[in-house]
Structure formats: C-alpha cells, structure tokens
Amino acid sequence: MLVESAAAALRQTFSPPLRAILWKSLGLTVGLLLLVWLGLTRLIQAFQASHHISAQYPILDNLAYYFAGFGLVVVLAYLMPAVSILVAGFFLDDAAEIVERTDFPDEPPGRAMPFGTAMVYALRFAGVTLLVNLAALVIFFVPVIGIAAFFAANAYLLSREYFEMAAARFRPLPEAAEMRRIFSVRTLGAGCLLAALMIIPILNLLTPLFGIALMVHLHKRLSRLRLAGPRRQDHALR
C-alpha cells in the first residue's frame, strides 16, 4: 500500500496537471528559505561589526564569517520541515483536487477547507515543527544521535500534518486525527519517506507537493480498508 502510494505520488508530482503548482511550490519554498538566509546573514554581519574577533588579524573575522555561513546551511536544513508545512498549506487543496480528479475519477472529490482555517492550522503546526527542529539542532554535532533525532521527529511531525490535511478534505479534523492514530504504522511509514526526502539537498524542495500527493493516495486507500473493517487496528491489517 505504501509503495503504491509513493509511486503514484512521484508520478503525480511531475505530471502535466500538477506542473504549474510544482513551479509555484518550488518558487515559494526557495523564496522563504532565501528570506530566512538573508535575515540571518544580516544578523551575523551586524554582530561581527560590533564584536571583532581580532583587530590585528582581520582574516580571523573573515574565517568566522565563512564558518557562520556553513552553520546557516545546517540551520536552513533544520528549518526546511517547517517551511514545507507552510508551503503545503498554500497549495494543499489545489494539488489534492487534481490528484483526486485524475487518479480517483469515480469517487467524490474532497471539500476544500476555508483558506483561513487551513493557514492557521499550517502556521500552528509549522511553529511546533520549528521548535522541535531547533531542539534537535542543539544535538546536531552528537554523532548518530543528532541525525536520528532529526529523522524521528520529522517522520512523526510530517506524517501527522500531511495526513491530517489530506484527510480533512473528507472528514472533520478530530476524525482525521483519530484515523491517523488508528493507522499509525502506515501513516508513520509515509512520514519516514518524507523525512528521508527532507535530508536530500535539492530534492527536499519537492517535499510539499510530493507529501500532498502521497497522503491523498494513502488516505484513499486507508479509507477503503476502514470501510472493509471498521475500527480495525494496524496490527490486524498487516
């Protein structure tokens, strides 16, 4: 089920119907990251202007600036999950509608959440994701544990956010959250795919659109399972 959903989502991400949304998603993601980058570099420059490391050896200040630039790359990688959720909030309904119409033409389409509601939900969860990833950033330099914490935290957070946003087109948010808990193994598996994609530079820019398509497919398949056996738990379905 998860493999089929991922394959369908990958196909949809680069399909002609979604191509316009793909470019908009990429543009917004890059734009937000660029704004964060510019803001942080200005702060570093302002700090160094008033806190010289060495007046006699200016090269030390230059080296510190370049090391800080490398640190910004790491910081942006940890900010990417929160940015991904914000971007997904912008394009969720447009992308989900196309996926539903092209891959599930015989089934009723979902209903778009009010834009304000969708953005408040996305902003709230992006804030939670940002705080969790900043906490994970603190242990970045701890061998193995740092990457493991980043992966585990984002696998859970991304699975929760993307699945509930896709499911909310068909059911109230509390019911969407309950469905995610019932099928926790499968939804977390999808979150692991998204967290793995998040680690790969450049490709991680595809996460918002791929995540939407993935969770639309997964929700459709899990809905059929739920109808076939109401309230059955994951372990009984494997």
C-alpha positions as CSV (number, residue, x, y, z in Angstrom):
1,M,0.0,0.0,0.0
2,L,2.7,2.5,1.0
3,V,4.9,1.6,-2.0
4,E,1.9,2.0,-4.4
5,S,1.0,5.4,-2.8
6,A,4.6,6.6,-3.1
7,A,4.9,5.5,-6.7
8,A,1.7,7.2,-7.6
9,A,2.7,10.4,-5.7
10,L,6.0,10.6,-7.5
11,R,4.3,10.2,-10.9
12,Q,1.8,12.9,-10.0
13,T,4.5,15.3,-8.8
14,F,6.0,15.6,-12.3
15,S,2.7,15.2,-14.2
16,P,1.5,17.9,-16.6
17,P,-1.7,18.7,-14.4
18,L,0.5,19.5,-11.4
19,R,3.4,21.1,-13.2
20,A,2.2,24.7,-12.6
21,I,1.7,24.0,-8.9
22,L,5.1,22.4,-8.8
23,W,6.8,25.5,-10.1
24,K,4.8,27.7,-7.7
25,S,5.7,25.4,-4.8
26,L,9.4,25.4,-5.7
27,G,9.3,29.2,-6.0
28,L,7.6,29.8,-2.7
29,T,9.9,27.3,-0.9
30,V,13.1,28.8,-2.3
31,G,11.7,32.3,-1.6
32,L,11.0,31.6,2.0
33,L,14.4,30.0,2.6
34,L,16.1,32.9,0.8
35,L,14.4,35.4,3.1
36,V,15.5,33.4,6.2
37,W,19.0,33.2,4.8
38,L,19.2,37.0,4.1
39,G,17.8,37.8,7.6
40,L,20.3,35.5,9.4
41,T,23.3,36.8,7.3
42,R,22.4,40.4,8.2
43,L,22.3,39.5,11.9
44,I,25.7,37.8,11.6
45,Q,27.2,40.8,9.8
46,A,25.7,43.2,12.4
47,F,27.1,41.1,15.2
48,Q,30.5,40.9,13.7
49,A,30.6,44.6,13.0
50,S,30.4,45.3,16.8
51,H,32.2,42.2,18.0
52,H,35.6,41.9,16.2
53,I,37.5,38.7,17.0
54,S,40.8,40.3,16.2
55,A,41.6,43.9,15.2
56,Q,45.1,42.9,14.3
57,Y,44.2,39.9,12.2
58,P,41.1,40.7,10.1
59,I,41.4,37.3,8.4
60,L,40.1,35.7,11.5
61,D,36.9,37.7,11.2
62,N,36.6,36.6,7.6
63,L,37.1,32.9,8.6
64,A,34.5,33.3,11.3
65,Y,32.0,34.7,8.8
66,Y,32.5,31.8,6.4
67,F,32.2,29.3,9.2
68,A,29.0,31.0,10.2
69,G,27.8,30.7,6.6
70,F,28.3,26.9,6.8
71,G,26.3,26.9,10.0
72,L,23.5,28.7,8.2
73,V,23.3,25.9,5.7
74,V,22.8,23.5,8.6
75,V,20.2,25.8,10.2
76,L,18.2,26.0,7.0
77,A,18.2,22.2,6.7
78,Y,16.5,22.1,10.1
79,L,14.1,24.9,9.2
80,M,13.1,23.1,6.0
81,P,10.3,20.9,7.6
82,A,8.5,24.0,9.0
83,V,8.8,25.8,5.6
84,S,7.5,22.6,3.9
85,I,4.4,22.6,6.0
86,L,3.7,26.3,5.3
87,V,4.0,25.8,1.6
88,A,1.8,22.7,1.7
89,G,-0.8,24.8,3.4
90,F,-0.9,27.2,0.5
91,F,-1.2,24.5,-2.2
92,L,-3.0,21.7,-0.5
93,D,-6.5,22.0,-1.9
94,D,-5.4,22.8,-5.5
95,A,-3.0,19.9,-5.6
96,A,-5.2,17.5,-3.8
97,E,-8.1,18.3,-6.1
98,I,-6.0,17.4,-9.2
99,V,-4.8,14.2,-7.6
100,E,-8.3,13.1,-6.7
101,R,-9.8,14.0,-10.1
102,T,-7.1,12.3,-12.1
103,D,-6.4,9.1,-10.0
104,F,-9.8,8.7,-8.4
105,P,-12.3,9.9,-11.0
106,D,-15.1,7.6,-9.9
107,E,-15.0,8.8,-6.3
108,P,-16.5,12.0,-4.8
109,P,-13.9,14.8,-4.5
110,G,-13.0,16.3,-1.2
111,R,-14.1,19.7,0.1
112,A,-11.5,22.4,0.5
113,M,-11.0,23.8,4.0
114,P,-11.5,27.5,4.3
115,F,-8.2,29.2,3.4
116,G,-8.0,31.0,6.7
117,T,-8.6,27.7,8.6
118,A,-6.0,25.9,6.5
119,M,-3.4,28.6,7.0
120,V,-4.0,28.9,10.8
121,Y,-3.6,25.1,11.1
122,A,-0.5,25.1,8.9
123,L,1.0,28.0,10.8
124,R,0.3,26.4,14.2
125,F,1.9,23.2,13.2
126,A,4.8,24.8,11.4
127,G,5.5,26.6,14.7
128,V,5.6,23.3,16.6
129,T,7.8,21.8,13.9
130,L,10.2,24.8,14.1
131,L,10.5,24.4,17.9
132,V,11.1,20.7,17.7
133,N,13.7,21.0,15.0
134,L,15.5,23.8,16.8
135,A,15.7,21.5,19.8
136,A,17.1,18.8,17.5
137,L,19.6,21.3,16.2
138,V,21.1,21.6,19.6
139,I,22.4,18.0,19.4
140,F,23.4,18.2,15.7
141,F,27.0,17.5,16.5
142,V,26.4,14.5,18.6
143,P,27.4,11.5,16.4
144,V,24.4,9.5,15.0
145,I,22.0,10.8,17.7
146,G,21.7,14.2,16.0
147,I,20.6,12.8,12.6
148,A,18.5,10.2,14.3
149,A,16.6,12.8,16.3
150,F,16.1,14.9,13.2
151,F,14.7,12.0,11.3
152,A,12.5,10.6,14.0
153,A,11.0,13.9,15.0
154,N,10.2,14.9,11.4
155,A,8.9,11.5,10.4
156,Y,6.2,11.9,13.1
157,L,5.5,15.6,12.5
158,L,5.3,15.4,8.8
159,S,3.2,12.2,8.8
160,R,0.8,13.9,11.2
161,E,0.5,17.2,9.4
162,Y,0.3,16.0,5.8
163,F,-2.1,13.1,6.5
164,E,-4.5,15.2,8.6
165,M,-4.5,18.0,6.0
166,A,-5.4,15.5,3.2
167,A,-8.0,13.7,5.4
168,A,-9.6,16.9,6.4
169,R,-11.0,17.3,2.9
170,F,-13.3,14.4,3.7
171,R,-13.9,14.5,7.4
172,P,-13.6,16.8,10.4
173,L,-10.1,17.4,11.8
174,P,-10.7,15.4,15.0
175,E,-11.9,12.4,13.0
176,A,-8.8,12.9,10.7
177,A,-6.6,12.8,13.7
178,E,-8.3,9.7,15.0
179,M,-7.9,7.9,11.7
180,R,-4.2,8.7,11.7
181,R,-3.9,7.1,15.1
182,I,-5.8,4.0,14.0
183,F,-3.5,3.6,11.1
184,S,-0.4,4.9,12.9
185,V,2.0,2.3,11.4
186,R,1.2,3.2,7.8
187,T,1.0,6.9,8.3
188,L,4.3,6.9,10.2
189,G,5.8,4.9,7.4
190,A,4.8,7.6,4.9
191,G,6.3,10.2,7.3
192,C,9.6,8.3,7.2
193,L,9.6,8.6,3.4
194,L,9.0,12.4,3.7
195,A,11.7,12.7,6.4
196,A,14.2,10.8,4.2
197,L,13.4,13.1,1.3
198,M,13.9,16.1,3.6
199,I,17.5,15.0,4.2
200,I,18.4,15.0,0.5
201,P,19.5,18.5,-0.7
202,I,17.6,19.9,-3.7
203,L,15.2,17.0,-3.8
204,N,13.8,18.2,-0.4
205,L,12.3,21.1,-2.2
206,L,9.8,18.7,-3.7
207,T,8.5,17.6,-0.3
208,P,5.4,19.9,-0.1
209,L,3.9,18.7,-3.4
210,F,5.1,15.1,-3.1
211,G,3.8,14.9,0.5
212,I,0.3,16.2,-0.5
213,A,0.0,13.6,-3.4
214,L,1.4,10.8,-1.1
215,M,-1.1,11.4,1.7
216,V,-4.1,11.9,-0.7
217,H,-3.3,8.4,-2.1
218,L,-2.7,6.9,1.4
219,H,-5.9,8.4,2.8
220,K,-7.9,7.0,-0.1
221,R,-6.5,3.5,0.4
222,L,-6.9,3.6,4.2
223,S,-10.5,4.8,3.8
224,R,-11.3,1.7,1.8
225,L,-9.7,-0.5,4.5
226,R,-11.7,1.2,7.2
227,L,-14.9,0.6,5.3
228,A,-14.0,-3.0,4.8
229,G,-13.3,-3.5,8.5
230,P,-14.3,-0.5,10.7
231,R,-12.0,0.4,13.5
232,R,-9.5,-2.4,12.9
233,Q,-6.1,-1.6,14.2
234,D,-2.9,-1.6,12.1
235,H,-1.6,-4.8,13.6
236,A,-4.7,-6.6,12.5
237,L,-4.4,-5.4,8.9
238,R,-0.8,-6.4,8.2
